[in-house]
């Protein structure tokens, strides 16, 4: 009786492992395809590249800081509409809606405005 119970339990575990999340339309739903978003942050008036700007995707923990040339790249973004937030000392916070596509190069230049302007 003990051997039958162990065999049955093993079959249940094996079947749930092999068939979990798969259907006739494709791979398991837990496999989410992601892409990246890159660009440059510039001063709205002067066009100067800004280093050290925090760039983040709202509603996620994804954020980076621009390099010395104002460039940034955020990886692991789920395709669709995202809100890209920029924060920098003495500049107004900025939120831009961006459509991120899985099959395209996703690049955007963000122009932010100084508080003094």
N, C-alpha and C positions, 0 to 999 in steps of 0.2 A: 504494500500500500504506500509506503514511504517513497519507493522508487517511482511510482506512478505520479504522485504529487510533485516530485522534483522534475520529472519529465514534462508534466503539464505546465508548471511554472516556467520552465526553460523555454517552451514553445511560445508562451504568451509574451515573454520578454523579447524573444527573437523576432516575432511577428510585428510587435509594436516598433521595434528598432528599424526593421527593414522597410516598413510601409508608412511610417509617420510622416505626414506633410506632403506626400506625393499624390498626385492625381493625374488624370489623363492629359491635362493641359500643359504640364511642364514640371520644373523642379520644385523642390520644397519651398513653401512660402517664406521660410525663415532666411533664405538666401536673398538678401537685398542688394541690388546693384547700386554702386555709388560712383560718383565722379568728382572732379575738382573744379574750383572756381579761382581764377587768378585775376590780377589787375594791378592798378596803380592808383594811389591816393595823391591828389593834387590840390593846391590852394586854388579856390574858385576865381580869385581876382588875378593873381600873378602867374598861375600855371606851374608854380614851383612844386617839385616833388617833396612830399613830407615823410620824414623818417620817424619811426616810433609810434605810428598811429595804430590803435587797437581796432582790428577789423574782426567782426564776429557774425555768426549766423544766428539770428534771433530764434529762441525756442530750442536751441541746442547748446552743447558745451564746446562747440567748435569756435576757436578764436586764435588769431595770430597777430603779430605786430609787423608793420611794414619795415623793410630793410632801408639802408641808407639812400637808395634811389626811389623810395616810395612804393616798391613792389611788394605784393603779397600773394600767397597761394594757400588755399584751404582745401584739404583733401577729405574724402569720406562723406561728401554731401549727397543726400538722396535727391535724385532729379525731381523737378517741379518748381513751383513758385516759392522763393525764399526771400526773407527780408535781411538785407545786408546792413549791419550797423557799424558806424565808425565813431570813435571817441578819441579826442585829442585835446590836450591842455590849450586853453585860449581859443578853441574853435567850437562852433555849435555842433551838438550831436546830430548825426545824420542817419536816416533810414531810407534805403532804396529797395524797391521790389525788383527782384531779378528772376527771370525764368531760366533755370538751369536744365540743360538738355544732356542726356546720357551720351548721345552720338555726335556732339559738337564740341569745339574748343570754347569753353566758357570763360570769357575775359571781359572785364569791365573797368573803365576808368571812373573813379569817384572823385567829384570835386566838392570840397567842403569849404564852408565860409567861416572866416575869423569872427570872433565875438565883437571886435572893435569896428567892424564895417557896418 
